[in-house]
């Protein structure tokens, strides 16, 4: 496991200074028709508008519509970039998403070219834990909003692994029945 050599205080101080910082992801994400279908299968969403273009058109959409949680594909890319390039020094394996609020402006559709503006909304420390809130504004190629997400991430502020905490996290993970 990779640990930051940077002291916790330095990492936290830098993260606190970056609250309010915003940036646009360097490239757009193009929603692929087959990716929509694959994702719908993976999340067991059998709505016809995710598979059949005529079913999507019958609902008033020009192309297949992505399942609501498809935004997680784009969000994962944006969060990873934030934690690796902007507020560095965090061990990604020690970060847990604890909350997410999704505001849908319109469905994501196959063929959309989506840009993501990421901002660090807040950072605080409590009981040896870092609490980070980010905001992602996903827009289409005309600049119109598609989805806004607010995500809360929690991570250890450094130091040694806590075996009991790791066991609790593993118990939360989904398992096949």
Phi, psi and omega in degrees: 000133181276131178245145175285137176279350183283134178300147181306317182299319180295316179297314181294319180298316179295317179298318179298319178296331184275356177303129184096347179293135178230152175205160175257134176305143188292345181219158176275164176247122178264124181282115181272143180302313181289328176297321177300313180296314180299317181294317179300319176297314183299324181263009177057044177255111187260019179298131183302331183291350176271346186239326189243120184296326178293321177297322177293317178297322178299336177266003177093015181251143183282351183205175176306143175256142181280148173304152184306322184278003177302334178303338180297331178297312180289319181300321180297321178295315182294317181293319179299315179300315180302313185280340178264332187246334188251296178256072187288168176100359178264141177275108184301332180288348181252017180250136182234131175281125183249342182202150174207135176243129182245129176243112184267125177264326173194162179293148170284140183233151174305135181096344177300139170251107190254135173253153181233123171260122184250137174224148175270109185279319179200159176212133174208163177240141175207134177050042178075016182236138174268134177241117185242130175243126179243157176233130175244124173253114181262123181235157177273183185289354173263357180091001180283138179295140176249308180213142170243132178238143171239121187236132176255125179244141179235134178214158177290146182278009178124187180085194184281159176295145175256104184302325179294319179296318179298319178297319179297318180296317180298326178292337181280333184300144179288143178230152177288145180279000000 
